[in-house]
Amino acid sequence: MKRFIKYNKFIPINESHLTKDLVNIVVWKIINNYRLPDEFIINRDITFAFKFFITFTAKFKMNNKLSIVFYL
C-alpha cells in the first residue's frame, strides 16, 4: 500500500536578513537535511518572492525563466 505523506518545515527567524542570507538559511536548514522541496510557500510580497527565487537559482547556477502572472 502506498502512503502519501505531506510535511511542512517552518524556519522561525527573529531578525531582519537580506535575501541572500535567507537563501543560505533555506539551503542550510532544509535542502541539506531533507531535499529540494516541491513547492515553497512564502508569506511575503511578490517583490520579495521574485528576489528570493532569482537569488536561489543563481546560487545553484540554474537557468531562470520566471514568469509572474498577476490575476486581477
PQR file with spaces between the fields and no chain letter, atoms N, CA, C, O and H, PARSE charges and radii, in Angstrom:
ATOM       1  N    MET     1       0.847   -1.169    0.000 -0.4000 1.5000
ATOM       2  CA   MET     1       0.000    0.000    0.000 -0.0000 2.0000
ATOM       3  C    MET     1       0.893    1.234    0.000  0.5500 1.7000
ATOM       4  O    MET     1       1.821    1.341    0.802 -0.5500 1.4000
ATOM       5  N    LYS     2       0.610    2.145   -0.889 -0.4000 1.5000
ATOM       6  CA   LYS     2       1.372    3.390   -0.945 -0.0000 2.0000
ATOM       7  C    LYS     2       0.766    4.416    0.002  0.5500 1.7000
ATOM       8  O    LYS     2      -0.452    4.509    0.156 -0.5500 1.4000
ATOM       9  H    LYS     2      -0.144    2.058   -1.540  0.4000 1.0000
ATOM      10  N    ARG     3       1.635    5.171    0.620 -0.4000 1.5000
ATOM      11  CA   ARG     3       1.176    6.225    1.510 -0.0000 2.0000
ATOM      12  C    ARG     3       1.646    7.563    0.968  0.5500 1.7000
ATOM      13  O    ARG     3       2.772    7.701    0.490 -0.5500 1.4000
ATOM      14  H    ARG     3       2.624    5.096    0.495  0.4000 1.0000
ATOM      15  N    PHE     4       0.780    8.519    1.052 -0.4000 1.5000
ATOM      16  CA   PHE     4       1.139    9.871    0.679 -0.0000 2.0000
ATOM      17  C    PHE     4       1.398   10.648    1.960  0.5500 1.7000
ATOM      18  O    PHE     4       0.516   10.798    2.806 -0.5500 1.4000
ATOM      19  H    PHE     4      -0.135    8.407    1.440  0.4000 1.0000
ATOM      20  N    ILE     5       2.605   11.130    2.084 -0.4000 1.5000
ATOM      21  CA   ILE     5       2.978   11.857    3.290 -0.0000 2.0000
ATOM      22  C    ILE     5       3.295   13.289    2.902  0.5500 1.7000
ATOM      23  O    ILE     5       4.065   13.544    1.976 -0.5500 1.4000
ATOM      24  H    ILE     5       3.322   11.008    1.397  0.4000 1.0000
ATOM      25  N    LYS     6       2.700   14.199    3.614 -0.4000 1.5000
ATOM      26  CA   LYS     6       2.935   15.612    3.377 -0.0000 2.0000
ATOM      27  C    LYS     6       3.456   16.205    4.673  0.5500 1.7000
ATOM      28  O    LYS     6       2.908   15.956    5.747 -0.5500 1.4000
ATOM      29  H    LYS     6       2.075   13.992    4.366  0.4000 1.0000
ATOM      30  N    TYR     7       4.503   16.980    4.567 -0.4000 1.5000
ATOM      31  CA   TYR     7       5.057   17.582    5.764 -0.0000 2.0000
ATOM      32  C    TYR     7       5.468   19.016    5.470  0.5500 1.7000
ATOM      33  O    TYR     7       5.693   19.391    4.319 -0.5500 1.4000
ATOM      34  H    TYR     7       4.948   17.182    3.695  0.4000 1.0000
ATOM      35  N    ASN     8       5.561   19.796    6.515 -0.4000 1.5000
ATOM      36  CA   ASN     8       5.953   21.198    6.408 -0.0000 2.0000
ATOM      37  C    ASN     8       7.136   21.448    7.326  0.5500 1.7000
ATOM      38  O    ASN     8       7.281   20.805    8.366 -0.5500 1.4000
ATOM      39  H    ASN     8       5.378   19.491    7.450  0.4000 1.0000
ATOM      40  N    LYS     9       7.957   22.364    6.938 -0.4000 1.5000
ATOM      41  CA   LYS     9       9.087   22.764    7.770 -0.0000 2.0000
ATOM      42  C    LYS     9       9.078   24.276    7.843  0.5500 1.7000
ATOM      43  O    LYS     9       9.204   24.951    6.821 -0.5500 1.4000
ATOM      44  H    LYS     9       7.840   22.887    6.094  0.4000 1.0000
ATOM      45  N    PHE    10       8.933   24.807    9.029 -0.4000 1.5000
ATOM      46  CA   PHE    10       8.923   26.241    9.244 -0.0000 2.0000
ATOM      47  C    PHE    10      10.245   26.662    9.862  0.5500 1.7000
ATOM      48  O    PHE    10      10.782   25.981   10.736 -0.5500 1.4000
ATOM      49  H    PHE    10       8.831   24.259    9.859  0.4000 1.0000
ATOM      50  N    ILE    11      10.756   27.780    9.404 -0.4000 1.5000
ATOM      51  CA   ILE    11      12.004   28.312    9.942 -0.0000 2.0000
ATOM      52  C    ILE    11      11.693   29.644   10.611  0.5500 1.7000
ATOM      53  O    ILE    11      11.556   30.656    9.924 -0.5500 1.4000
ATOM      54  H    ILE    11      10.319   28.333    8.694  0.4000 1.0000
ATOM      55  N    PRO    12      11.578   29.663   11.933 -0.5600 1.5000
ATOM      56  CA   PRO    12      11.316   30.944   12.599  0.2800 2.0000
ATOM      57  C    PRO    12      12.583   31.794   12.646  0.5500 1.7000
ATOM      58  O    PRO    12      13.647   31.328   13.055 -0.5500 1.4000
ATOM      59  N    ILE    13      12.450   33.033   12.225 -0.4000 1.5000
ATOM      60  CA   ILE    13      13.583   33.955   12.211 -0.0000 2.0000
ATOM      61  C    ILE    13      13.133   35.242   12.887  0.5500 1.7000
ATOM      62  O    ILE    13      12.121   35.828   12.502 -0.5500 1.4000
ATOM      63  H    ILE    13      11.586   33.412   11.892  0.4000 1.0000
ATOM      64  N    ASN    14      13.876   35.676   13.884 -0.4000 1.5000
ATOM      65  CA   ASN    14      13.505   36.860   14.649 -0.0000 2.0000
ATOM      66  C    ASN    14      14.178   38.129   14.167  0.5500 1.7000
ATOM      67  O    ASN    14      13.811   39.222   14.598 -0.5500 1.4000
ATOM      68  H    ASN    14      14.697   35.200   14.197  0.4000 1.0000
ATOM      69  N    GLU    15      15.140   38.010   13.294 -0.4000 1.5000
ATOM      70  CA   GLU    15      15.912   39.167   12.876 -0.0000 2.0000
ATOM      71  C    GLU    15      15.622   39.503   11.419  0.5500 1.7000
ATOM      72  O    GLU    15      15.040   38.701   10.688 -0.5500 1.4000
ATOM      73  H    GLU    15      15.438   37.122   12.943  0.4000 1.0000
ATOM      74  N    SER    16      16.027   40.676   11.017 -0.4000 1.5000
ATOM      75  CA   SER    16      15.907   41.086    9.631 -0.0000 2.0000
ATOM      76  C    SER    16      17.144   40.618    8.870  0.5500 1.7000
ATOM      77  O    SER    16      18.272   40.848    9.307 -0.5500 1.4000
ATOM      78  H    SER    16      16.499   41.328   11.610  0.4000 1.0000
ATOM      79  N    HIS    17      16.932   39.968    7.740 -0.4000 1.5000
ATOM      80  CA   HIS    17      18.027   39.436    6.937 -0.0000 2.0000
ATOM      81  C    HIS    17      17.893   39.896    5.493  0.5500 1.7000
ATOM      82  O    HIS    17      16.806   40.259    5.041 -0.5500 1.4000
ATOM      83  H    HIS    17      16.016   39.781    7.385  0.4000 1.0000
ATOM      84  N    LEU    18      18.991   39.877    4.789 -0.4000 1.5000
ATOM      85  CA   LEU    18      18.959   40.112    3.356 -0.0000 2.0000
ATOM      86  C    LEU    18      18.461   38.856    2.648  0.5500 1.7000
ATOM      87  O    LEU    18      18.469   37.766    3.222 -0.5500 1.4000
ATOM      88  H    LEU    18      19.873   39.582    5.156  0.4000 1.0000
ATOM      89  N    THR    19      18.034   39.013    1.415 -0.4000 1.5000
ATOM      90  CA   THR    19      17.538   37.875    0.646 -0.0000 2.0000
ATOM      91  C    THR    19      18.615   36.808    0.479  0.5500 1.7000
ATOM      92  O    THR    19      18.330   35.613    0.550 -0.5500 1.4000
ATOM      93  H    THR    19      18.028   39.898    0.949  0.4000 1.0000
ATOM      94  N    LYS    20      19.854   37.245    0.258 -0.4000 1.5000
ATOM      95  CA   LYS    20      20.965   36.300    0.102 -0.0000 2.0000
ATOM      96  C    LYS    20      21.151   35.464    1.363  0.5500 1.7000
ATOM      97  O    LYS    20      21.421   34.265    1.281 -0.5500 1.4000
ATOM      98  H    LYS    20      20.086   38.216    0.201  0.4000 1.0000
ATOM      99  N    ASP    21      21.009   36.091    2.526 -0.4000 1.5000
ATOM     100  CA   ASP    21      21.138   35.371    3.788 -0.0000 2.0000
ATOM     101  C    ASP    21      20.004   34.366    3.978  0.5500 1.7000
ATOM     102  O    ASP    21      20.226   33.265    4.481 -0.5500 1.4000
ATOM     103  H    ASP    21      20.790   37.065    2.592  0.4000 1.0000
ATOM     104  N    LEU    22      18.796   34.740    3.579 -0.4000 1.5000
ATOM     105  CA   LEU    22      17.661   33.818    3.709 -0.0000 2.0000
ATOM     106  C    LEU    22      17.800   32.614    2.795  0.5500 1.7000
ATOM     107  O    LEU    22      17.414   31.507    3.169 -0.5500 1.4000
ATOM     108  H    LEU    22      18.615   35.635    3.170  0.4000 1.0000
ATOM     109  N    VAL    23      18.341   32.811    1.609 -0.4000 1.5000
ATOM     110  CA   VAL    23      18.598   31.683    0.710 -0.0000 2.0000
ATOM     111  C    VAL    23      19.608   30.741    1.350  0.5500 1.7000
ATOM     112  O    VAL    23      19.435   29.524    1.296 -0.5500 1.4000
ATOM     113  H    VAL    23      18.655   33.711    1.305  0.4000 1.0000
ATOM     114  N    ASN    24      20.648   31.280    1.948 -0.4000 1.5000
ATOM     115  CA   ASN    24      21.639   30.437    2.624 -0.0000 2.0000
ATOM     116  C    ASN    24      21.024   29.686    3.798  0.5500 1.7000
ATOM     117  O    ASN    24      21.375   28.531    4.039 -0.5500 1.4000
ATOM     118  H    ASN    24      20.788   32.269    1.992  0.4000 1.0000
ATOM     119  N    ILE    25      20.108   30.322    4.535 -0.4000 1.5000
ATOM     120  CA   ILE    25      19.435   29.648    5.652 -0.0000 2.0000
ATOM     121  C    ILE    25      18.565   28.506    5.140  0.5500 1.7000
ATOM     122  O    ILE    25      18.555   27.427    5.732 -0.5500 1.4000
ATOM     123  H    ILE    25      19.823   31.261    4.339  0.4000 1.0000
ATOM     124  N    VAL    26      17.833   28.729    4.045 -0.4000 1.5000
ATOM     125  CA   VAL    26      16.990   27.670    3.480 -0.0000 2.0000
ATOM     126  C    VAL    26      17.849   26.500    3.008  0.5500 1.7000
ATOM     127  O    VAL    26      17.502   25.341    3.234 -0.5500 1.4000
ATOM     128  H    VAL    26      17.842   29.606    3.564  0.4000 1.0000
ATOM     129  N    VAL    27      18.953   26.799    2.361 -0.4000 1.5000
ATOM     130  CA   VAL    27      19.847   25.720    1.900 -0.0000 2.0000
ATOM     131  C    VAL    27      20.413   24.964    3.092  0.5500 1.7000
ATOM     132  O    VAL    27      20.479   23.735    3.069 -0.5500 1.4000
ATOM     133  H    VAL    27      19.235   27.740    2.177  0.4000 1.0000
ATOM     134  N    TRP    28      20.818   25.672    4.119 -0.4000 1.5000
ATOM     135  CA   TRP    28      21.445   25.051    5.283 -0.0000 2.0000
ATOM     136  C    TRP    28      20.448   24.231    6.093  0.5500 1.7000
ATOM     137  O    TRP    28      20.763   23.117    6.512 -0.5500 1.4000
ATOM     138  H    TRP    28      20.765   26.671    4.138  0.4000 1.0000
ATOM     139  N    LYS    29      19.247   24.766    6.318 -0.4000 1.5000
ATOM     140  CA   LYS    29      18.284   24.097    7.201 -0.0000 2.0000
ATOM     141  C    LYS    29      17.408   23.079    6.472  0.5500 1.7000
ATOM     142  O    LYS    29      17.053   22.056    7.058 -0.5500 1.4000
ATOM     143  H    LYS    29      18.991   25.671    5.978  0.4000 1.0000
ATOM     144  N    ILE    30      17.050   23.329    5.220 -0.4000 1.5000
ATOM     145  CA   ILE    30      16.079   22.473    4.532 -0.0000 2.0000
ATOM     146  C    ILE    30      16.749   21.528    3.548  0.5500 1.7000
ATOM     147  O    ILE    30      16.644   20.309    3.683 -0.5500 1.4000
ATOM     148  H    ILE    30      17.338   24.160    4.744  0.4000 1.0000
ATOM     149  N    ILE    31      17.428   22.077    2.572 -0.4000 1.5000
ATOM     150  CA   ILE    31      17.938   21.258    1.471 -0.0000 2.0000
ATOM     151  C    ILE    31      19.042   20.324    1.927  0.5500 1.7000
ATOM     152  O    ILE    31      19.106   19.184    1.467 -0.5500 1.4000
ATOM     153  H    ILE    31      17.513   23.068    2.462  0.4000 1.0000
ATOM     154  N    ASN    32      19.908   20.773    2.814 -0.4000 1.5000
ATOM     155  CA   ASN    32      20.973   19.892    3.298 -0.0000 2.0000
ATOM     156  C    ASN    32      20.440   18.757    4.160  0.5500 1.7000
ATOM     157  O    ASN    32      21.014   17.667    4.162 -0.5500 1.4000
ATOM     158  H    ASN    32      19.856   21.699    3.187  0.4000 1.0000
ATOM     159  N    ASN    33      19.356   18.987    4.892 -0.4000 1.5000
ATOM     160  CA   ASN    33      18.835   17.963    5.793 -0.0000 2.0000
ATOM     161  C    ASN    33      17.774   17.073    5.152  0.5500 1.7000
ATOM     162  O    ASN    33      17.615   15.919    5.552 -0.5500 1.4000
ATOM     163  H    ASN    33      18.890   19.872    4.891  0.4000 1.0000
ATOM     164  N    TYR    34      17.055   17.584    4.176 -0.4000 1.5000
ATOM     165  CA   TYR    34      15.969   16.813    3.573 -0.0000 2.0000
ATOM     166  C    TYR    34      16.229   16.650    2.081  0.5500 1.7000
ATOM     167  O    TYR    34      16.972   15.757    1.674 -0.5500 1.4000
ATOM     168  H    TYR    34      17.183   18.521    3.851  0.4000 1.0000
ATOM     169  N    ARG    35      15.637   17.486    1.284 -0.4000 1.5000
ATOM     170  CA   ARG    35      15.828   17.507   -0.162 -0.0000 2.0000
ATOM     171  C    ARG    35      15.234   18.809   -0.673  0.5500 1.7000
ATOM     172  O    ARG    35      14.699   19.605    0.099 -0.5500 1.4000
ATOM     173  H    ARG    35      15.034   18.212    1.614  0.4000 1.0000
ATOM     174  N    LEU    36      15.332   19.015   -1.957 -0.4000 1.5000
ATOM     175  CA   LEU    36      14.730   20.195   -2.551 -0.0000 2.0000
ATOM     176  C    LEU    36      13.215   20.034   -2.528  0.5500 1.7000
ATOM     177  O    LEU    36      12.693   19.069   -3.087 -0.5500 1.4000
ATOM     178  H    LEU    36      15.767   18.368   -2.584  0.4000 1.0000
ATOM     179  N    PRO    37      12.500   20.956   -1.895 -0.5600 1.5000
ATOM     180  CA   PRO    37      11.041   20.789   -1.786  0.2800 2.0000
ATOM     181  C    PRO    37      10.342   20.961   -3.133  0.5500 1.7000
ATOM     182  O    PRO    37      10.865   21.586   -4.055 -0.5500 1.4000
ATOM     183  N    ASP    38       9.145   20.387   -3.213 -0.4000 1.5000
ATOM     184  CA   ASP    38       8.342   20.507   -4.423 -0.0000 2.0000
ATOM     185  C    ASP    38       7.776   21.910   -4.585  0.5500 1.7000
ATOM     186  O    ASP    38       7.579   22.384   -5.704 -0.5500 1.4000
ATOM     187  H    ASP    38       8.720   19.880   -2.463  0.4000 1.0000
ATOM     188  N    GLU    39       7.519   22.565   -3.472 -0.4000 1.5000
ATOM     189  CA   GLU    39       6.984   23.913   -3.532 -0.0000 2.0000
ATOM     190  C    GLU    39       7.450   24.724   -2.328  0.5500 1.7000
ATOM     191  O    GLU    39       7.732   24.185   -1.258 -0.5500 1.4000
ATOM     192  H    GLU    39       7.679   22.179   -2.563  0.4000 1.0000
ATOM     193  N    PHE    40       7.520   26.009   -2.535 -0.4000 1.5000
ATOM     194  CA   PHE    40       7.831   26.953   -1.471 -0.0000 2.0000
ATOM     195  C    PHE    40       6.580   27.782   -1.213  0.5500 1.7000
ATOM     196  O    PHE    40       5.921   28.228   -2.152 -0.5500 1.4000
ATOM     197  H    PHE    40       7.290   26.446   -3.404  0.4000 1.0000
ATOM     198  N    ILE    41       6.258   27.984    0.040 -0.4000 1.5000
ATOM     199  CA   ILE    41       5.174   28.883    0.402 -0.0000 2.0000
ATOM     200  C    ILE    41       5.807   30.045    1.145  0.5500 1.7000
ATOM     201  O    ILE    41       6.350   29.882    2.237 -0.5500 1.4000
ATOM     202  H    ILE    41       6.793   27.621    0.803  0.4000 1.0000
ATOM     203  N    ILE    42       5.729   31.208    0.544 -0.4000 1.5000
ATOM     204  CA   ILE    42       6.374   32.391    1.103 -0.0000 2.0000
ATOM     205  C    ILE    42       5.295   33.389    1.480  0.5500 1.7000
ATOM     206  O    ILE    42       4.461   33.765    0.656 -0.5500 1.4000
ATOM     207  H    ILE    42       5.288   31.341   -0.343  0.4000 1.0000
ATOM     208  N    ASN    43       5.322   33.813    2.732 -0.4000 1.5000
ATOM     209  CA   ASN    43       4.327   34.748    3.232 -0.0000 2.0000
ATOM     210  C    ASN    43       4.868   36.182    3.130  0.5500 1.7000
ATOM     211  O    ASN    43       4.919   36.905    4.125 -0.5500 1.4000
ATOM     212  H    ASN    43       5.999   33.508    3.401  0.4000 1.0000
ATOM     213  N    ARG    44       5.259   36.569    1.952 -0.4000 1.5000
ATOM     214  CA   ARG    44       5.784   37.915    1.704 -0.0000 2.0000
ATOM     215  C    ARG    44       5.206   38.432    0.400  0.5500 1.7000
ATOM     216  O    ARG    44       4.465   37.730   -0.287 -0.5500 1.4000
ATOM     217  H    ARG    44       5.218   35.981    1.144  0.4000 1.0000
ATOM     218  N    ASP    45       5.552   39.660    0.070 -0.4000 1.5000
ATOM     219  CA   ASP    45       5.032   40.237   -1.170 -0.0000 2.0000
ATOM     220  C    ASP    45       5.748   39.660   -2.390  0.5500 1.7000
ATOM     221  O    ASP    45       6.715   38.908   -2.266 -0.5500 1.4000
ATOM     222  H    ASP    45       6.154   40.230    0.628  0.4000 1.0000
ATOM     223  N    ILE    46       5.259   40.024   -3.549 -0.4000 1.5000
ATOM     224  CA   ILE    46       5.758   39.444   -4.795 -0.0000 2.0000
ATOM     225  C    ILE    46       7.193   39.871   -5.096  0.5500 1.7000
ATOM     226  O    ILE    46       7.944   39.110   -5.706 -0.5500 1.4000
ATOM     227  H    ILE    46       4.473   40.635   -3.650  0.4000 1.0000
ATOM     228  N    THR    47       7.583   41.073   -4.679 -0.4000 1.5000
ATOM     229  CA   THR    47       8.954   41.518   -4.945 -0.0000 2.0000
ATOM     230  C    THR    47       9.954   40.706   -4.138  0.5500 1.7000
ATOM     231  O    THR    47      11.037   40.392   -4.631 -0.5500 1.4000
ATOM     232  H    THR    47       6.973   41.691   -4.183  0.4000 1.0000
ATOM     233  N    PHE    48       9.601   40.359   -2.889 -0.4000 1.5000
ATOM     234  CA   PHE    48      10.493   39.512   -2.102 -0.0000 2.0000
ATOM     235  C    PHE    48      10.604   38.126   -2.723  0.5500 1.7000
ATOM     236  O    PHE    48      11.702   37.580   -2.839 -0.5500 1.4000
ATOM     237  H    PHE    48       8.721   40.614   -2.488  0.4000 1.0000
ATOM     238  N    ALA    49       9.466   37.553   -3.123 -0.4000 1.5000
ATOM     239  CA   ALA    49       9.481   36.218   -3.723 -0.0000 2.0000
ATOM     240  C    ALA    49      10.319   36.211   -4.994  0.5500 1.7000
ATOM     241  O    ALA    49      11.060   35.261   -5.247 -0.5500 1.4000
ATOM     242  H    ALA    49       8.575   37.996   -3.029  0.4000 1.0000
ATOM     243  N    PHE    50      10.204   37.263   -5.792 -0.4000 1.5000
ATOM     244  CA   PHE    50      10.979   37.352   -7.023 -0.0000 2.0000
ATOM     245  C    PHE    50      12.474   37.422   -6.720  0.5500 1.7000
ATOM     246  O    PHE    50      13.266   36.707   -7.334 -0.5500 1.4000
ATOM     247  H    PHE    50       9.602   38.035   -5.587  0.4000 1.0000
ATOM     248  N    LYS    51      12.863   38.280   -5.776 -0.4000 1.5000
ATOM     249  CA   LYS    51      14.279   38.391   -5.390 -0.0000 2.0000
ATOM     250  C    LYS    51      14.794   37.082   -4.797  0.5500 1.7000
ATOM     251  O    LYS    51      15.928   36.679   -5.054 -0.5500 1.4000
ATOM     252  H    LYS    51      12.220   38.861   -5.277  0.4000 1.0000
ATOM     253  N    PHE    52      13.945   36.420   -3.997 -0.4000 1.5000
ATOM     254  CA   PHE    52      14.341   35.159   -3.373 -0.0000 2.0000
ATOM     255  C    PHE    52      14.648   34.110   -4.440  0.5500 1.7000
ATOM     256  O    PHE    52      15.689   33.455   -4.379 -0.5500 1.4000
ATOM     257  H    PHE    52      13.024   36.748   -3.789  0.4000 1.0000
ATOM     258  N    PHE    53      13.761   33.945   -5.410 -0.4000 1.5000
ATOM     259  CA   PHE    53      13.965   32.899   -6.410 -0.0000 2.0000
ATOM     260  C    PHE    53      15.067   33.243   -7.396  0.5500 1.7000
ATOM     261  O    PHE    53      15.735   32.341   -7.901 -0.5500 1.4000
ATOM     262  H    PHE    53      12.916   34.478   -5.460  0.4000 1.0000
ATOM     263  N    ILE    54      15.278   34.520   -7.684 -0.4000 1.5000
ATOM     264  CA   ILE    54      16.417   34.916   -8.519 -0.0000 2.0000
ATOM     265  C    ILE    54      17.718   34.564   -7.806  0.5500 1.7000
ATOM     266  O    ILE    54      18.633   34.005   -8.410 -0.5500 1.4000
ATOM     267  H    ILE    54      14.735   35.253   -7.274  0.4000 1.0000
ATOM     268  N    THR    55      17.793   34.893   -6.527 -0.4000 1.5000
ATOM     269  CA   THR    55      18.989   34.578   -5.736 -0.0000 2.0000
ATOM     270  C    THR    55      19.166   33.072   -5.584  0.5500 1.7000
ATOM     271  O    THR    55      20.285   32.565   -5.656 -0.5500 1.4000
ATOM     272  H    THR    55      17.049   35.348   -6.036  0.4000 1.0000
ATOM     273  N    PHE    56      18.059   32.355   -5.373 -0.4000 1.5000
ATOM     274  CA   PHE    56      18.095   30.905   -5.206 -0.0000 2.0000
ATOM     275  C    PHE    56      18.596   30.215   -6.468  0.5500 1.7000
ATOM     276  O    PHE    56      19.452   29.333   -6.396 -0.5500 1.4000
ATOM     277  H    PHE    56      17.150   32.767   -5.314  0.4000 1.0000
ATOM     278  N    THR    57      18.068   30.613   -7.625 -0.4000 1.5000
ATOM     279  CA   THR    57      18.503   29.995   -8.866 -0.0000 2.0000
ATOM     280  C    THR    57      19.935   30.373   -9.220  0.5500 1.7000
ATOM     281  O    THR    57      20.653   29.573   -9.820 -0.5500 1.4000
ATOM     282  H    THR    57      17.374   31.330   -7.684  0.4000 1.0000
ATOM     283  N    ALA    58      20.358   31.574   -8.861 -0.4000 1.5000
ATOM     284  CA   ALA    58      21.743   31.981   -9.118 -0.0000 2.0000
ATOM     285  C    ALA    58      22.714   31.188   -8.251  0.5500 1.7000
ATOM     286  O    ALA    58      23.818   30.862   -8.688 -0.5500 1.4000
ATOM     287  H    ALA    58      19.774   32.224   -8.373  0.4000 1.0000
ATOM     288  N    LYS    59      22.307   30.879   -7.029 -0.4000 1.5000
ATOM     289  CA   LYS    59      23.181   30.110   -6.125 -0.0000 2.0000
ATOM     290  C    LYS    59      23.474   28.724   -6.687  0.5500 1.7000
ATOM     291  O    LYS    59      24.594   28.230   -6.558 -0.5500 1.4000
ATOM     292  H    LYS    59      21.410   31.143   -6.674  0.4000 1.0000
ATOM     293  N    PHE    60      22.483   28.092   -7.308 -0.4000 1.5000
ATOM     294  CA   PHE    60      22.657   26.756   -7.859 -0.0000 2.0000
ATOM     295  C    PHE    60      22.981   26.765   -9.341  0.5500 1.7000
ATOM     296  O    PHE    60      22.993   25.715   -9.984 -0.5500 1.4000
ATOM     297  H    PHE    60      21.573   28.493   -7.413  0.4000 1.0000
ATOM     298  N    LYS    61      23.246   27.952   -9.889 -0.4000 1.5000
ATOM     299  CA   LYS    61      23.619   28.118  -11.299 -0.0000 2.0000
ATOM     300  C    LYS    61      22.578   27.499  -12.232  0.5500 1.7000
ATOM     301  O    LYS    61      22.917   26.810  -13.195 -0.5500 1.4000
ATOM     302  H    LYS    61      23.236   28.805   -9.367  0.4000 1.0000
ATOM     303  N    MET    62      21.311   27.756  -11.931 -0.4000 1.5000
ATOM     304  CA   MET    62      20.212   27.281  -12.765 -0.0000 2.0000
ATOM     305  C    MET    62      19.795   28.379  -13.733  0.5500 1.7000
ATOM     306  O    MET    62      19.944   29.567  -13.444 -0.5500 1.4000
ATOM     307  H    MET    62      21.035   28.316  -11.149  0.4000 1.0000
ATOM     308  N    ASN    63      19.282   27.978  -14.860 -0.4000 1.5000
ATOM     309  CA   ASN    63      18.684   28.942  -15.778 -0.0000 2.0000
ATOM     310  C    ASN    63      17.327   29.327  -15.224  0.5500 1.7000
ATOM     311  O    ASN    63      16.501   28.464  -14.929 -0.5500 1.4000
ATOM     312  H    ASN    63      19.161   27.014  -15.095  0.4000 1.0000
ATOM     313  N    ASN    64      17.100   30.610  -15.085 -0.4000 1.5000
ATOM     314  CA   ASN    64      15.811   31.034  -14.554 -0.0000 2.0000
ATOM     315  C    ASN    64      15.003   31.713  -15.647  0.5500 1.7000
ATOM     316  O    ASN    64      15.409   32.720  -16.227 -0.5500 1.4000
ATOM     317  H    ASN    64      17.772   31.311  -15.325  0.4000 1.0000
ATOM     318  N    LYS    65      13.871   31.136  -15.898 -0.4000 1.5000
ATOM     319  CA   LYS    65      12.922   31.707  -16.839 -0.0000 2.0000
ATOM     320  C    LYS    65      11.607   31.871  -16.090  0.5500 1.7000
ATOM     321  O    LYS    65      10.631   31.163  -16.339 -0.5500 1.4000
ATOM     322  H    LYS    65      13.542   30.317  -15.427  0.4000 1.0000
ATOM     323  N    LEU    66      11.611   32.816  -15.177 -0.4000 1.5000
ATOM     324  CA   LEU    66      10.441   33.038  -14.346 -0.0000 2.0000
ATOM     325  C    LEU    66       9.449   33.930  -15.071  0.5500 1.7000
ATOM     326  O    LEU    66       9.825   34.923  -15.694 -0.5500 1.4000
ATOM     327  H    LEU    66      12.404   33.391  -14.975  0.4000 1.0000
ATOM     328  N    SER    67       8.208   33.573  -14.985 -0.4000 1.5000
ATOM     329  CA   SER    67       7.157   34.465  -15.459 -0.0000 2.0000
ATOM     330  C    SER    67       6.162   34.610  -14.318  0.5500 1.7000
ATOM     331  O    SER    67       5.690   33.624  -13.751 -0.5500 1.4000
ATOM     332  H    SER    67       7.902   32.766  -14.479  0.4000 1.0000
ATOM     333  N    ILE    68       5.862   35.830  -14.002 -0.4000 1.5000
ATOM     334  CA   ILE    68       4.936   36.102  -12.924 -0.0000 2.0000
ATOM     335  C    ILE    68       3.673   36.691  -13.531  0.5500 1.7000
ATOM     336  O    ILE    68       3.718   37.701  -14.234 -0.5500 1.4000
ATOM     337  H    ILE    68       6.245   36.631  -14.462  0.4000 1.0000
ATOM     338  N    VAL    69       2.573   36.062  -13.258 -0.4000 1.5000
ATOM     339  CA   VAL    69       1.300   36.493  -13.800 -0.0000 2.0000
ATOM     340  C    VAL    69       0.482   37.103  -12.665  0.5500 1.7000
ATOM     341  O    VAL    69       0.353   36.516  -11.591 -0.5500 1.4000
ATOM     342  H    VAL    69       2.537   35.242  -12.687  0.4000 1.0000
ATOM     343  N    PHE    70      -0.050   38.253  -12.913 -0.4000 1.5000
ATOM     344  CA   PHE    70      -0.884   38.918  -11.923 -0.0000 2.0000
ATOM     345  C    PHE    70      -2.349   38.680  -12.288  0.5500 1.7000
ATOM     346  O    PHE    70      -2.765   38.969  -13.410 -0.5500 1.4000
ATOM     347  H    PHE    70       0.055   38.730  -13.785  0.4000 1.0000
ATOM     348  N    TYR    71      -3.107   38.168  -11.372 -0.4000 1.5000
ATOM     349  CA   TYR    71      -4.531   37.955  -11.576 -0.0000 2.0000
ATOM     350  C    TYR    71      -5.296   39.064  -10.867  0.5500 1.7000
ATOM     351  O    TYR    71      -5.089   39.327   -9.683 -0.5500 1.4000
ATOM     352  H    TYR    71      -2.769   37.933  -10.460  0.4000 1.0000
ATOM     353  N    LEU    72      -6.165   39.690  -11.601 -0.4000 1.5000
ATOM     354  CA   LEU    72      -6.975   40.775  -11.017 -0.0000 2.0000
ATOM     355  C    LEU    72      -8.381   40.313  -10.769  0.5500 1.7000
ATOM     356  O    LEU    72      -9.209   41.084  -10.283 -0.5500 1.4000
ATOM     357  H    LEU    72      -6.334   39.476  -12.563  0.4000 1.0000
